[in-house]
């Protein structure tokens, strides 16, 4: 909505809004006891999605295992031994991967219009770590359902604090906001 208003030179008004994507909440299994050592990036594998940020985080957090899951060439991002690639997955396997993660990273470098993967992660109870612009200002309740990050230090602090977030609340909120109802 903001992109269109800016492009068209229009002011905002109270009679215009965006209806967000919605999900079948039964397709996403809540996981309150994830693998505390796995961090997931799920999406297109390209620089505009912030893969260089994932690599920088992996360099600093050798104690964590990073899974880059998605379509595209992951080769440029295999600079660290704690990074692996998974091809795109769907269905229960997708829910299991997202739900079993300590956190899901979305360090996109462009203004993300919605970020469905982030909501899918939160439907499983997994904290979302994203940038502090675009859709994440609406989908991440900062320091409650995840963290909005600016600097490498923010990303690293968020990963350290992610295990303290209430995964049951994260899942409940996502289900309330993004379910069919």
C-alpha positions as CSV (number, residue, x, y, z in Angstrom):
1,X,0.0,0.0,0.0
2,X,2.8,2.4,0.9
3,X,4.6,1.7,-2.3
4,X,1.6,2.4,-4.4
5,X,0.7,5.6,-2.4
6,X,4.2,6.9,-2.8
7,X,4.4,6.1,-6.5
8,X,1.1,7.7,-7.2
9,X,1.7,10.7,-5.0
10,X,-1.3,9.9,-2.8
11,X,-1.7,10.5,0.9
12,X,-2.9,7.7,3.1
13,X,-6.4,7.5,4.4
14,X,-8.5,5.5,6.8
15,X,-10.6,3.9,4.0
16,X,-7.7,2.1,2.3
17,X,-6.0,-1.0,3.7
18,X,-4.2,-4.2,2.8
19,X,-5.7,-7.6,3.5
20,X,-2.7,-9.7,4.3
21,X,-2.0,-13.2,3.0
22,X,-3.8,-16.0,5.0
23,X,-2.8,-19.5,5.8
24,X,-4.4,-22.9,6.6
25,X,-3.1,-23.0,10.2
26,X,-3.6,-26.7,10.3
27,X,-0.8,-27.1,7.8
28,X,1.7,-25.7,10.3
29,X,2.7,-27.7,13.4
30,X,3.6,-25.8,16.5
31,X,7.0,-26.8,17.9
32,X,7.7,-25.7,21.5
33,X,10.9,-27.7,21.7
34,X,13.0,-26.9,18.7
35,X,16.6,-27.8,17.9
36,X,18.4,-24.9,19.6
37,X,21.4,-25.1,17.3
38,X,19.7,-24.7,13.9
39,X,19.0,-21.4,12.2
40,X,17.1,-21.3,8.9
41,X,17.1,-19.0,5.9
42,X,14.2,-20.0,3.6
43,X,13.6,-18.3,0.3
44,X,15.2,-17.3,-3.0
45,X,18.9,-17.6,-2.9
46,X,20.2,-14.3,-4.2
47,X,22.0,-11.3,-2.9
48,X,18.9,-9.0,-2.6
49,X,17.5,-11.5,-0.1
50,X,20.5,-10.8,2.2
51,X,22.5,-14.0,1.9
52,X,25.7,-12.1,2.6
53,X,24.3,-11.2,6.0
54,X,23.5,-14.9,6.7
55,X,27.2,-15.6,5.9
56,X,28.4,-12.9,8.3
57,X,26.2,-14.2,11.1
58,X,27.4,-17.7,10.5
59,X,31.1,-16.5,10.7
60,X,30.4,-15.1,14.1
61,X,28.2,-18.0,15.4
62,X,30.3,-21.1,14.7
63,X,28.3,-22.9,17.5
64,X,25.2,-22.7,15.3
65,X,24.2,-24.7,12.2
66,X,22.8,-22.6,9.3
67,X,20.4,-24.1,6.7
68,X,19.9,-22.1,3.5
69,X,16.8,-23.6,1.9
70,X,15.5,-22.5,-1.4
71,X,16.0,-22.2,-5.2
72,X,19.0,-20.6,-6.7
73,X,22.8,-21.2,-6.6
74,X,24.0,-21.5,-3.0
75,X,27.6,-22.0,-4.0
76,X,28.8,-18.4,-3.3
77,X,27.5,-18.7,0.2
78,X,29.3,-21.9,1.2
79,X,32.2,-19.9,2.8
80,X,31.7,-21.3,6.3
81,X,31.6,-24.9,7.4
82,X,28.5,-24.4,9.5
83,X,26.4,-23.5,6.4
84,X,24.5,-26.1,4.4
85,X,21.9,-26.0,1.5
86,X,18.6,-27.7,1.3
87,X,16.6,-27.6,-1.9
88,X,13.1,-26.2,-1.7
89,X,10.7,-28.3,0.3
90,X,6.9,-28.2,0.8
91,X,4.2,-29.5,3.0
92,X,5.0,-31.2,6.3
93,X,8.8,-31.1,5.6
94,X,8.6,-27.3,5.3
95,X,6.6,-27.0,8.6
96,X,9.1,-29.4,10.3
97,X,12.2,-27.4,9.1
98,X,10.8,-24.0,10.1
99,X,9.3,-25.3,13.3
100,X,12.5,-27.0,14.4
101,X,14.7,-23.9,14.0
102,X,16.0,-21.7,16.8
103,X,15.0,-18.8,14.5
104,X,14.3,-17.9,10.9
105,X,16.4,-15.2,9.3
106,X,15.0,-12.8,6.7
107,X,17.7,-10.2,6.1
108,X,16.2,-9.0,2.8
109,X,17.8,-5.9,1.3
110,X,14.7,-4.6,-0.5
111,X,11.4,-3.6,0.9
112,X,9.7,-6.9,1.5
113,X,6.0,-6.6,0.7
114,X,4.8,-9.4,3.0
115,X,7.4,-12.2,3.7
116,X,5.2,-15.3,3.8
117,X,8.0,-17.5,5.0
118,X,8.3,-15.4,8.1
119,X,4.7,-15.8,8.9
120,X,4.9,-19.6,8.2
121,X,7.8,-19.8,10.7
122,X,5.8,-17.9,13.3
123,X,2.8,-20.2,12.7
124,X,5.1,-22.9,14.0
125,X,6.2,-20.8,17.0
126,X,9.6,-20.0,15.6
127,X,10.9,-16.4,16.2
128,X,11.5,-14.3,13.0
129,X,14.5,-12.2,12.7
130,X,14.1,-9.6,10.0
131,X,15.1,-6.2,8.9
132,X,13.4,-3.1,10.4
133,X,11.6,-2.0,7.3
134,X,9.0,-3.2,4.9
135,X,6.5,-5.8,6.0
136,X,8.5,-6.7,9.1
137,X,7.3,-3.6,10.8
138,X,3.9,-5.1,10.7
139,X,4.5,-8.9,11.0
140,X,7.2,-8.9,13.8
141,X,6.1,-7.7,17.2
142,X,9.7,-6.6,18.1
143,X,11.3,-8.4,21.0
144,X,8.1,-10.5,21.4
145,X,7.6,-12.6,18.2
146,X,11.1,-11.9,16.9
147,X,13.5,-9.1,16.3
148,X,13.9,-6.3,13.8
149,X,17.6,-5.8,13.1
150,X,19.7,-3.0,11.7
151,X,23.3,-4.1,12.2
152,X,25.3,-7.3,12.5
153,X,25.4,-6.7,16.2
154,X,21.6,-6.6,16.2
155,X,21.4,-9.9,14.4
156,X,23.9,-11.6,16.8
157,X,22.0,-10.2,19.9
158,X,18.7,-11.3,18.4
159,X,20.0,-14.9,18.0
160,X,21.2,-14.9,21.6
161,X,17.8,-13.7,22.8
162,X,15.6,-15.8,20.5
163,X,15.5,-18.8,22.9
164,X,13.9,-16.6,25.6
165,X,10.8,-15.7,23.4
166,X,7.5,-17.4,24.1
167,X,7.0,-19.8,21.2
168,X,3.4,-20.6,22.2
169,X,2.6,-16.9,22.1
170,X,4.3,-16.5,18.7
171,X,2.2,-19.3,17.2
172,X,-1.0,-18.1,18.8
173,X,-0.5,-14.5,17.5
174,X,0.3,-15.7,14.0
175,X,-2.6,-18.1,13.9
176,X,-5.0,-15.3,15.1
177,X,-3.7,-12.8,12.6
178,X,-3.1,-14.9,9.5
179,X,-5.5,-17.9,9.7
180,X,-8.4,-18.3,7.3
181,X,-10.8,-16.8,9.9
